[in-house]
Amino acid sequence: MERKHEICSPFIPRSNPARKTSAEIISEARQSLRVQSTQRPFTPRDGHRQLFGKSSVRADRDNRPPSTFSLHAQNFDAPDSRPGSGTRLSPLDHKPKFPVPCDAEDPFKALPKPPTDPLEVKRGLPGGRARLLRSGSLTTLSPVEGHIHVKEQLNPGLGQKQPSAKRHPSTDHTKVRSGPLKTGRCRTASESRIMQPGVDSGVRLTEERAGRKTELGNGDHTKSTEEDAESLVWNNMIAPLLQQLESMAAGSSEGSLDSLCDLCDGLHGTLAKADMLGRRCKRRSGILRTLFRLIDLNSAQLNLHIAKLCLALCVSGNNLLNICKLIFQISRSESNDILFQNNFIIGSVLGVLSNEDVSSSGEALLYCVGTLKFLSGNSAILRLLLDKNCVGVAQKLMQRLCTAEDTNFTIAGHILVQLTATLRNLADHPDSRPLFISFSMLSELCLVLRHHCKDPDICTNISRIYSKLSSYSECRLALAQTPDSYQLFLELLSKHHQKQDLVVRLLFTLGNLTAKSEEARQQLFQCESCMDTLLQLYDTYQRRDNSPHTPPQKGPLSPSEPQAPPGSVQEDEDVLVKLVRVLANMCIHPAVGPALANNTICIQLLMETIELRSVQESEELLVNVAATINNLSFYQEESSVLRRSQLTIAKLMLKLVLSSSRDAMLEATRVYGNLSQSKHVRDFIMQNKVHQFVVTLLDSKSTEMCFSACGVLTNLALDPANWDSLSVEGAAAKLVDCLRDFGPGDWQLAGQVCQALWNMIVCGSEKLLDTQERESLLEFLTTCLDEQEALKWIENEDMRDFHRACWELEFLPVAQKLMKTLRPPDLTA
């Protein structure tokens, strides 16, 4: 009885099938439309710690802040708080001598310790500042010759210390008629005793300055009590510590530096315990003057202790700038990183960033952020910065910088270069990602990009942050939800198209965004001038490559336009790798794919890349190009540019098929699987003996390689002229072996093998298999058609459901059809 031949089925990958089972989802990823992955661009570490590296556009500017400078005590203003007239008081040569009430055996015994976290120290609260400026601040007076005259009416025995028990508020007749008085220098113990209110009712002091007369008389009870307490702390605790600092500094040695550090800590702790930090201490200028002199000892460890205490005393103006420079200078040496780990100075630096204003302290902020940039390169300190809320502080500072007045735009830009570099380092730590999300840093950085879109340094640093964070789903979602982020990236690509390190990172970020989001693919494509920008970049970097295997070519977009100077061959090629990946991901969207498949310039550039490059030197690029062509080959409308070019593409794929790269061979085979739906392409494959190569791929241990080869063979079996050639190569026997080896573990592959066999047997020759091979295949198919037998080796219930879906939808229908074909006709029917 003659058997009626059925119509053979070609290999046609599906993009968006109607049913969305687990098997269909894996089918989409496996077949023609696939997302491309690539490595994140490498950022080499700058070996020199400086504000602006060699690649910075600021590197050669004369007006940029320096990274190297000298700092000495003479660079500081001794009286940190100057008289309101602006006249600087001349310091005296007199060195105060203080009593030293300490333990002779251990002078550092029971010294108070500084606060554990300087961020908790109150910095110049309004109440404290008001108290500083309040009338009657006698303890802030420092007799400076030629400026202040003291009229005294002393009781007998005034030079002797008066018992505090005999003092009473009613005896205080001190009175101030106008204005606060500024300190000029620290007074000796005897001077302090004379000037303490309440010691003697006859004390009257008068200051004459600029024709004004201030007479100091009685004060109120509260003020007197406060000043008595401060004087007591000063005389009994602070003054001895200052004297020890100065005397020990005079004979300093390596061993005494640790003692000086301990003394600074003790002084810090004493001031904190007495609530005299900030600007509360009326004799703080004397403290500062002593601390500034210690800087000339040139000890990094000691200077960090000094800087921490000076910041706790709320230095301002030039002194604040110099302290920040001092910290920055120490941080430039990696060998000093351990000092920052063991010192609470990082909290103080973050305090400066939180409290100081850009307009008045812009340069100080710059050096503070520069310090954090250096330190954030140390993994141990990186963890410390996260714990101290560095991300939150950075967010607030960025907001202030973006709203800075135009007059501060330049310094704000300098600071943002350092700040974004710091955030770039912080982004390396996995624990930073939740913080970047919670503080909306990805959106904030987009605002910075808008304000400073012309600044390549800032844009490049932010692109590095995005390239790191966009590899994670939660960060991609936050960035995708930022309004107009895609349009912003395209504008930056156009504006800075010659800056390779910026371009490659923005493209990498766009590739990540479009990798798993249909919405992102469409939104990017719909942005104004999207394809024009991307293809112009493609053309530019295709022509920039001056490698030996790329002869000079005229581009399809602007053949007469002067080209940018070529960069590193590998760097320029990396741009093309990332750019082609964006195209490959975009064309997965059903509304984008047909448009790209019909874009003449796009198809021409892709083919040109394969023609000009060698697989050996440009493997990743050519693999990405082939994957993009494979995705586009799904959309083969009659009038599409890709359909008209499919024979040319088939010829170009030979270079990949015959290469030694497994990935290149796989992508080329996938392209042939789609293009071989065309009779012209099938003829080309047979004429150039590509079918022999495809059959050998069935011996591969890779299921992906076997699946792609089955797709090509399925289509080649459609033509009767190909049957004998396929039979000679033993294609059917190899397909049966492939089914036995991989079928039970991959039902989708098993289904494709059955389809290829069915086409060969039904549309070809029944002699492709001998009797023994046929019987063996029937036995195997009979076993596999039993659901219990087919799925018995799957133990995990979730995986069982997945494999059952693949078995039911991908394998069962075509296997039953093949079984019917293989069985001999039932003559008794």
C-alpha positions in Angstrom: 0.0 0.0 0.0 1.4 3.3 -1.0 2.0 5.8 1.8 0.8 9.4 1.2 3.6 11.9 1.7 3.0 14.7 4.2 4.3 18.3 4.0 7.7 18.9 5.6 8.1 21.5 8.3 10.9 24.1 8.1 12.8 25.3 11.1 11.2 28.6 12.0 12.1 30.1 15.4 9.3 31.8 17.2 9.7 35.2 18.9 6.4 35.8 20.8 4.3 32.7 20.8 0.7 32.9 21.9 1.0 30.5 24.8 3.4 31.5 27.6 4.4 28.3 29.3 7.8 27.7 31.0 8.8 25.8 27.9 8.0 28.7 25.7 10.0 31.1 27.8 13.1 28.9 27.6 12.4 28.5 23.9 12.5 32.3 23.3 15.8 32.6 25.0 17.2 29.6 23.2 16.1 30.3 19.7 16.7 33.3 17.5 16.1 36.3 19.8 18.7 36.3 22.5 20.1 38.9 24.9 23.8 39.6 24.6 26.1 39.8 27.6 29.5 41.4 27.9 32.2 42.3 30.5 32.0 45.6 32.3 34.7 48.1 31.1 37.8 47.8 33.1 38.8 50.9 35.1 42.6 50.9 35.8 43.5 52.2 39.3 45.3 55.5 39.4 48.6 54.9 41.1 49.0 58.5 42.2 46.7 60.0 44.7 45.9 63.5 43.4 42.8 65.6 43.0 42.8 65.4 39.2 44.4 62.5 37.3 46.2 62.7 34.0 43.1 62.0 32.0 41.2 64.8 33.6 40.3 67.9 31.5 41.5 69.9 34.4 45.0 68.4 34.4 46.6 71.3 32.5 44.5 74.2 33.9 46.4 76.8 35.8 43.4 77.7 38.0 42.7 74.2 39.4 43.4 73.6 43.1 46.8 72.0 43.7 47.3 68.5 45.1 50.8 69.4 46.5 51.5 72.2 48.9 53.5 72.9 52.1 51.8 73.6 55.5 53.4 75.1 58.6 52.3 76.8 61.7 52.8 80.2 60.2 50.1 79.4 57.6 47.5 79.5 60.3 45.8 82.5 61.8 46.6 82.4 65.5 43.5 84.2 66.8 40.8 82.2 65.0 38.1 84.8 66.0 39.2 88.3 65.1 37.9 91.6 66.2 34.9 92.9 64.4 36.9 95.7 62.9 39.0 93.3 60.9 42.2 94.3 62.7 44.4 91.4 63.5 45.9 91.5 66.9 49.7 90.9 67.1 50.6 87.8 69.1 52.9 88.3 72.0 56.2 86.4 72.5 55.1 85.6 76.0 54.6 81.9 76.7 52.2 81.2 79.6 53.4 79.1 82.4 50.8 76.9 84.0 50.7 74.9 87.2 51.0 71.1 86.5 48.6 69.3 88.9 49.3 65.7 87.7 50.5 62.5 89.0 54.3 62.5 89.1 54.5 58.8 88.3 52.0 58.9 85.4 51.3 62.3 83.9 48.7 60.9 81.6 46.8 59.0 84.3 43.0 59.5 84.2 43.1 62.0 81.3 39.6 62.3 79.8 39.2 60.8 76.4 37.7 62.6 73.4 34.2 61.7 72.2 34.0 58.3 70.5 32.4 59.8 67.4 33.2 63.4 66.5 30.0 63.6 64.5 28.2 63.6 67.9 30.0 66.7 69.0 27.8 69.8 68.8 29.5 72.1 66.3 28.8 75.8 67.1 25.2 75.6 68.1 23.3 78.9 68.1 23.0 78.8 71.9 26.7 78.4 72.3 27.5 81.1 69.8 25.1 83.5 71.5 26.9 82.8 74.8 30.2 83.6 73.2 29.0 87.0 72.0 27.3 87.9 75.2 28.6 90.8 77.2 30.8 90.2 80.1 33.0 87.5 78.6 36.0 88.6 80.7 37.8 85.3 80.4 38.2 85.9 76.6 40.2 89.1 77.2 43.9 88.9 76.4 46.0 92.0 77.4 47.6 93.2 74.1 49.9 96.1 74.5 48.7 99.3 72.8 45.1 98.1 72.6 43.7 97.3 76.0 44.2 99.2 79.2 43.3 97.6 82.5 42.4 99.9 85.5 42.5 98.0 88.7 41.5 98.8 92.2 42.9 95.9 94.2 42.1 94.9 97.7 45.1 94.0 99.8 46.3 90.4 99.2 44.6 90.2 95.8 47.6 88.3 94.4 46.7 85.5 96.8 44.2 82.9 95.8 40.8 83.6 97.3 38.9 80.7 98.7 35.9 79.9 96.5 33.7 79.5 99.5 34.0 83.2 100.3 32.9 84.3 96.9 29.3 85.4 96.4 27.4 86.7 93.5 26.5 89.8 95.3 30.2 90.8 95.3 30.4 90.8 91.5 30.2 94.4 90.2 31.4 93.6 86.7 29.4 95.5 84.1 29.7 95.7 80.3 28.1 98.6 78.4 28.8 97.6 74.8 30.0 94.8 72.5 31.9 91.5 73.0 35.7 91.5 73.3 37.8 89.2 71.2 40.7 87.2 72.4 44.2 88.0 71.4 46.3 85.4 73.2 46.1 82.9 76.0 46.7 84.4 79.5 48.9 83.2 82.3 47.3 81.7 85.4 47.9 84.9 87.3 46.4 87.0 84.6 43.3 84.8 84.6 43.0 85.1 88.3 43.1 88.9 88.2 40.5 89.0 85.5 38.0 86.5 87.0 34.8 88.2 87.9 33.8 87.9 91.5 37.4 87.7 92.8 37.2 91.3 94.0 34.4 93.8 93.9 36.8 96.6 93.0 38.0 95.2 89.6 37.1 97.5 86.7 38.4 97.0 83.1 38.2 99.4 80.3 38.9 98.8 76.6 39.6 101.8 74.3 39.5 101.1 70.6 38.7 103.4 67.7 37.3 106.1 69.9 34.9 103.8 71.7 35.1 103.1 75.4 33.8 99.9 76.9 33.6 99.8 80.7 33.3 96.4 82.3 31.5 96.3 85.6 28.9 94.1 87.3 27.5 91.0 85.6 24.6 88.7 86.4 24.7 85.8 88.8 24.4 83.1 86.1 27.2 84.5 84.0 29.5 84.8 86.9 28.9 81.2 87.9 29.5 79.9 84.4 32.7 81.8 84.1 33.9 80.7 87.5 33.4 77.1 86.5 35.2 77.6 83.2 38.1 79.3 84.9 38.3 76.5 87.3 38.4 73.9 84.5 40.9 76.0 82.6 43.3 76.5 85.5 43.2 73.0 87.0 42.8 70.9 83.8 43.3 72.6 80.5 46.2 74.9 81.2 48.4 72.1 82.5 47.7 70.0 79.4 48.7 72.9 77.2 51.9 73.4 79.1 52.7 69.7 78.8 52.1 69.9 75.1 54.4 72.8 74.6 57.2 71.5 76.9 57.1 68.1 75.4 57.0 69.5 71.8 60.2 71.5 72.6 62.1 68.3 73.2 60.1 66.0 70.9 61.5 62.7 69.8 60.0 59.6 68.2 58.9 58.2 71.5 57.3 61.4 72.7 55.0 61.7 69.6 52.8 59.0 71.1 52.7 60.9 74.3 51.7 64.1 72.4 48.9 62.2 70.7 47.7 61.0 74.1 47.8 64.6 75.4 45.8 65.8 72.5 43.2 63.1 73.2 43.2 64.0 76.8 42.7 67.7 76.0 39.9 66.7 73.6 38.2 64.6 76.2 38.5 67.4 78.9 37.0 70.0 76.6 34.2 67.7 75.7 33.4 66.8 79.3 33.4 70.4 80.3 31.1 71.3 77.3 33.8 73.6 75.9 34.1 72.3 72.3 32.8 74.2 69.4 33.2 78.0 70.1 32.1 77.7 73.7 35.6 78.0 75.2 36.4 81.7 75.6 40.1 81.0 75.5 40.0 78.7 72.5 42.4 80.9 70.5 45.1 80.0 73.0 44.4 76.3 72.5 44.5 76.6 68.8 47.7 78.6 68.9 49.3 75.8 70.8 48.0 73.1 68.5 49.1 75.0 65.4 52.6 75.2 66.6 52.7 71.4 67.0 52.0 71.0 63.2 55.7 71.9 62.5 56.7 68.6 64.1 55.6 67.1 60.8 54.1 63.9 62.3 51.2 62.5 60.3 49.8 60.7 63.4 50.0 63.7 65.6 48.6 66.0 62.9 45.5 63.9 62.6 44.9 64.3 66.3 45.5 68.0 66.0 43.1 68.2 63.0 40.4 66.3 64.8 40.6 68.6 67.8 40.7 71.8 65.7 37.6 70.7 63.8 35.9 69.9 67.1 36.7 73.5 68.1 35.0 74.7 64.9 37.8 76.5 63.2 36.7 78.6 60.3 38.0 80.6 57.3 41.7 80.1 56.5 42.2 77.8 59.5 39.5 75.5 58.4 40.9 75.4 54.9 44.4 74.6 56.2 43.2 71.9 58.5 41.4 70.3 55.6 44.5 70.6 53.5 46.5 69.0 56.3 44.2 66.0 56.4 44.2 65.8 52.6 48.0 65.9 52.6 48.2 63.0 55.0 45.7 60.9 53.0 47.8 61.1 49.9 50.1 58.5 51.2 48.7 54.9 51.3 51.0 54.1 54.2 48.9 56.5 56.3 45.6 54.7 55.7 46.1 52.8 58.9 46.1 56.1 60.8 42.6 56.9 59.4 41.4 53.4 60.4 42.5 54.0 64.0 41.4 57.6 64.3 37.9 59.1 64.4 38.9 61.9 62.0 36.7 60.4 59.2 33.7 61.3 61.3 35.0 64.9 61.6 35.6 65.1 57.9 32.0 64.0 57.2 30.9 66.6 59.7 32.6 69.3 57.7 30.8 68.1 54.6 27.5 68.2 56.4 27.8 71.7 57.9 30.0 73.9 55.8 28.7 76.1 53.0 29.9 76.0 49.4 30.1 79.7 49.0 32.2 80.4 52.1 34.2 77.1 52.4 34.2 75.6 48.9 37.9 74.9 48.8 37.9 73.3 52.3 35.0 71.0 51.1 37.1 70.1 48.0 40.0 68.9 50.1 37.7 67.0 52.4 36.0 65.1 49.6 39.4 64.6 48.0 40.5 62.9 51.2 37.5 60.6 51.1 38.2 59.7 47.4 41.7 58.5 48.4 40.6 56.6 51.5 37.6 54.9 49.7 40.2 53.0 47.6 41.0 51.1 50.8 38.6 48.2 51.3 38.8 48.4 55.1 38.1 52.1 55.2 35.4 51.7 52.5 33.4 49.6 55.0 34.0 52.3 57.6 32.7 55.0 55.3 29.5 53.1 54.7 29.0 52.6 58.4 29.4 56.4 58.9 26.6 57.2 56.4 29.0 58.6 53.7 26.3 57.9 51.0 23.8 60.0 52.9 26.2 62.8 53.5 27.2 62.7 49.8 23.6 63.0 48.7 22.9 66.1 50.8 26.2 67.7 49.6 25.3 66.9 45.9 21.9 68.6 46.4 23.7 71.8 47.8 26.2 71.7 45.0 23.6 71.5 42.3 21.8 74.5 43.7 25.0 76.6 44.1 25.0 80.0 42.7 26.7 80.7 39.3 29.6 82.4 41.0 30.4 79.1 42.8 29.8 76.8 39.7 33.5 76.2 39.1 34.4 75.2 42.7 31.2 73.1 42.8 32.4 71.3 39.7 35.8 70.6 41.3 34.1 69.2 44.4 31.7 67.0 42.3 34.6 65.5 40.5 36.0 64.2 43.8 32.5 63.3 45.2 31.5 61.2 42.2 34.9 59.5 42.2 34.3 58.6 45.9 30.8 57.3 45.1 32.4 55.3 42.3 34.6 53.5 44.8 31.7 53.1 47.3 29.6 51.4 44.5 32.1 48.5 44.5 30.9 47.3 47.9 27.8 45.1 47.8 26.4 46.7 51.0 26.4 50.1 49.2 23.6 49.1 46.8 20.7 49.3 49.3 22.1 52.7 50.4 22.2 54.0 46.8 18.6 53.0 46.4 17.3 54.3 49.7 19.0 57.7 49.2 17.8 57.9 45.5 21.4 58.3 44.4 20.8 57.1 40.9 18.2 59.8 40.3 20.3 62.4 42.1 23.3 61.6 39.8 21.1 62.2 36.8 20.4 65.7 38.1 24.1 66.2 38.5 24.6 65.1 34.9 22.1 67.6 33.7 23.7 70.5 35.6 27.2 69.6 34.5 26.6 67.9 31.2 29.6 69.8 29.6 32.0 68.5 32.2 33.7 65.3 30.9 35.3 64.5 34.3 31.9 64.5 36.2 30.1 62.7 33.4 32.8 60.0 33.2 32.8 59.3 36.9 29.0 59.0 37.0 29.1 56.7 34.0 31.4 54.5 36.0 28.9 54.4 38.8 26.1 53.5 36.5 28.1 50.8 34.7 28.8 49.1 38.1 25.3 49.4 39.6 23.3 48.6 36.4 24.5 45.0 36.6 22.0 44.6 39.5 18.3 44.4 39.0 17.2 46.7 41.8 19.6 49.4 40.5 18.4 48.9 36.9 14.8 49.4 38.1 15.7 52.6 39.9 17.6 54.0 37.0 14.8 53.0 34.5 12.3 54.8 36.6 14.3 58.1 36.5 12.5 60.4 34.1 14.2 61.0 30.7 17.3 59.0 31.7 17.5 57.3 28.3 17.3 60.7 26.5 20.0 62.1 28.8 22.4 59.2 28.0 21.9 59.7 24.3 22.6 63.4 24.6 25.8 62.7 26.5 26.8 60.1 23.9 26.4 62.7 21.2 28.1 65.6 23.1 31.1 63.5 24.2 31.3 61.1 21.3 35.1 61.3 21.2 35.6 60.5 24.9 35.9 56.7 24.7 35.9 55.9 28.4 32.7 57.8 28.9 31.0 56.4 25.7 31.8 52.8 26.5 30.3 53.0 30.0 27.1 54.7 28.9 26.7 52.0 26.2 27.4 49.3 28.7 24.7 50.8 31.0 22.2 51.0 28.2 23.0 47.4 27.3 22.2 46.3 30.9 19.0 48.3 30.9 17.7 46.7 27.7 18.9 43.2 28.5 15.8 42.0 30.4 13.2 44.8 29.9 10.9 45.1 27.0 9.8 48.5 28.2 13.4 49.7 28.3 14.0 48.5 24.7 11.0 50.4 23.4 11.6 53.6 25.5 15.2 53.8 24.3 14.2 53.3 20.6 11.5 56.0 20.9 13.9 58.6 22.2 14.6 61.5 19.9 17.5 60.7 17.5 18.1 57.4 19.1 19.1 55.4 16.0 20.9 58.4 14.5 23.1 58.8 17.6 23.9 55.1 17.9 24.6 54.6 14.2 26.7 57.7 14.1 28.8 56.4 17.0 29.0 53.0 15.2 30.3 54.6 12.0 32.8 56.9 13.9 34.4 54.1 15.9 34.4 51.7 13.0 36.6 54.2 11.2 38.7 55.2 14.2 40.3 51.7 14.4 43.7 51.9 12.8 44.6 48.3 13.3 46.5 46.5 10.5 43.5 44.3 9.6 41.3 47.4 9.0 42.1 49.3 5.8 40.9 52.9 5.5 37.2 52.9 4.6 34.6 55.6 3.8 31.7 55.4 6.2 28.0 55.2 5.1 27.1 58.2 7.2 29.7 61.0 6.8 32.5 59.9 4.3 33.8 63.4 4.0 33.8 64.4 7.7 37.2 64.5 9.4 37.5 61.7 11.8 38.6 61.8 15.4 42.2 60.7 16.2 42.3 57.0 16.7 42.5 55.8 20.3 43.7 52.4 21.5 42.6 49.7 19.1 41.2 47.6 22.0 39.4 50.5 23.6 37.8 51.6 20.3 36.7 48.0 19.6 35.2 47.8 23.1 32.9 50.7 22.2 31.7 48.7 19.2 31.2 45.6 21.3 29.0 47.5 23.8 27.1 49.3 21.0 26.3 46.2 19.0 25.1 44.6 22.2 22.6 47.5 22.6 21.3 46.9 19.1 21.0 43.2 19.7 19.0 43.7 22.8 16.8 46.4 21.4 15.7 44.4 18.3 14.2 41.7 20.5 11.2 44.0 20.9 8.6 43.3 18.1 8.2 47.0 17.4 11.9 47.7 17.2 13.2 44.6 15.4 11.4 45.2 12.0 12.6 48.8 12.0 16.2 47.8 12.5 16.0 45.0 9.9 14.9 47.5 7.4 17.5 50.1 8.3 20.0 50.2 5.5 22.8 51.9 7.5 22.4 49.5 10.4 22.6 46.4 8.2 25.5 47.8 6.2 27.5 48.6 9.3 27.0 45.1 10.7 28.1 43.4 7.5 31.0 45.8 7.2 32.3 44.8 10.6 32.3 41.1 9.7 34.1 41.9 6.4 36.8 44.1 7.9 37.6 42.1 11.1 39.2 38.8 11.8 37.8 36.4 14.3 41.2 35.9 15.9 41.6 39.6 16.7 38.0 40.6 17.2 36.2 37.5 18.5 33.8 39.1 20.9 32.8 41.9 18.5 32.1 39.4 15.6 30.2 37.1 17.9 28.0 40.1 19.0 27.5 41.2 15.4 26.4 37.6 14.4 24.0 37.5 17.3 22.5 40.8 16.3 22.1 39.6 12.7 20.5 36.4 14.0 18.0 38.4 16.1 17.2 40.6 13.1 16.9 37.6 10.7 13.7 36.7 12.5 12.0 39.7 10.9 12.3 38.9 7.2 9.5 40.8 5.5 9.6 40.7 1.7 10.9 44.3 1.4 13.3 44.3 4.3 17.0 45.3 3.8 18.1 42.2 5.7 16.1 39.9 3.4 17.6 41.5 0.3 21.1 41.0 1.9 20.7 37.5 3.2 22.9 35.8 0.6 25.7 38.3 1.3 25.3 37.6 5.0 25.5 33.9 4.4 28.8 34.3 2.6 30.2 36.5 5.5 29.2 33.8 8.0 31.7 31.4 6.4 34.5 33.3 8.1 32.9 32.5 11.5 32.1 28.9 10.7 35.6 28.1 9.6 37.2 29.8 12.6 38.6 28.1 15.6 36.2 30.0 17.9 33.5 27.8 19.3 31.3 30.9 20.1 31.7 32.2 16.5 30.8 28.8 15.0 27.7 28.6 17.2 26.4 32.1 16.3 27.1 31.5 12.6 25.2 28.2 12.7 22.2 30.0 14.4 22.2 32.5 11.6 22.2 29.7 9.0 19.3 28.1 10.8 17.2 31.3 10.2 18.5 32.2 6.8 18.2 28.7 5.4 14.5 29.2 5.1 15.5 30.8 1.8 16.2 28.5 -1.2 19.1 30.7 -2.3 20.8 30.3 1.1 20.2 26.5 1.1 21.8 26.2 -2.3 24.8 28.3 -1.1 25.2 26.0 2.0 25.2 22.9 -0.1 27.5 24.3 -2.8 30.1 25.4 -0.3 29.8 22.1 1.7 28.7 23.9 4.8 26.3 21.0 5.4 29.3 18.7 6.1 30.4 21.0 8.9 26.9 21.2 10.3 26.6 17.4 10.4 29.8 17.2 12.4 28.4 19.6 14.9 26.0 16.8 16.0 29.0 15.1 17.6 29.4 18.1 19.9 28.9 17.7 23.6 27.0 21.0 23.7 23.2 20.9 23.5 23.1 24.4 22.1 25.4 23.5 19.3 23.4 20.3 18.5 20.1 22.3 18.6 21.4 24.9 16.1 22.7 22.2 13.8 19.3 20.4 13.9 17.7 23.7 12.8 19.9 23.9 9.7 19.4 20.2 8.8 15.7 20.5 9.2 15.6 23.2 6.5 18.2 21.5 4.2 16.0 18.3 4.1 13.2 20.3 2.4 15.0 20.1 -0.9 15.0 16.6 -2.7 18.4 17.5 -4.3 20.0 17.5 -0.8 18.8 14.1 0.3 21.7 12.0 -1.1 24.3 14.4 0.2 22.8 14.3 3.7 22.6 10.5 3.5 26.3 10.2 2.5 27.3 12.3 5.6 25.3 9.9 7.8 23.1 12.8 9.1 20.2 10.6 10.2 22.3 8.2 12.2 24.0 11.1 14.0 20.6 12.6 14.7 19.5 9.4 16.4 22.7 9.3 18.5 22.0 12.9 19.5 18.5 12.0 20.5 19.7 9.2 22.7 22.4 11.2 24.3 20.5 14.4 25.1 16.8 13.6 24.7 15.8 12.6 28.3 17.5 15.7 29.7 16.4 18.3 27.1 13.0 17.7 25.6 13.1 20.8 23.4 16.3 19.5 21.7 14.7 16.1 21.4 11.7 17.6 19.7 14.0 19.4 17.2 15.9 16.2 16.4 12.6 14.4 15.7 11.5 17.2 13.4 14.8 17.0 11.4 14.4 13.2 11.2 10.8 13.4 10.1 11.7 15.9 7.3 14.5 13.6 6.1 12.4 10.4 6.2 9.1 11.7 5.0 10.4 14.3 2.5 13.6 12.4 1.7 14.5 8.8 1.5 13.5 5.9 3.8 17.0 4.4 3.2 18.5 7.0 5.5 18.2 4.5 8.3 18.8 0.7 8.1 16.4 -1.8 9.7 18.4 -2.1 12.9 18.6 1.7 13.4 14.9 2.1 12.6 13.9 -0.5 15.2 16.2 1.0 17.8 14.8 4.4 17.3 11.2 3.0 17.5 12.0 1.4 20.8 13.5 4.6 22.2 10.6 6.7 21.1 8.1 4.2 22.6 9.8 4.6 26.0 9.9 8.4 25.8 6.3 8.7 24.8 5.4 7.2 28.3 5.2 10.3 30.6 6.0 8.3 33.7 9.1 6.9 32.1 10.2 10.1 30.5 10.0 12.2 33.8 11.0 9.5 36.4 14.5 10.8 36.9 13.3 14.4 37.8 13.3 14.6 41.6 12.7 18.3 42.1 9.0 19.1 41.8 9.5 22.6 40.3 11.9 21.2 37.7 9.4 18.3 37.1 6.7 20.8 36.1 9.1 22.6 33.8 10.3 19.4 32.1 6.7 18.1 31.8 5.8 21.3 29.9 8.7 20.9 27.5 7.9 17.2 27.0 4.2 17.9 26.3 4.6 20.9 24.0 8.0 20.5 22.3 8.6 16.8 22.1 5.3 14.8 22.2 3.5 16.0 19.1 6.5 15.6 16.7 7.6 12.3 18.3 4.1 10.8 17.7 4.3 12.0 14.1 7.7 10.4 13.6 6.5 7.1 15.2 3.7 6.9 12.7 6.1 7.4 9.8 8.6 4.8 11.0 6.1 2.0 11.6 5.4 -0.2 8.5 1.9 0.1 6.9 -0.7 -2.1 8.6 -1.7 -4.3 5.7 -4.5 -5.9 7.8 -6.2 -2.5 8.3 
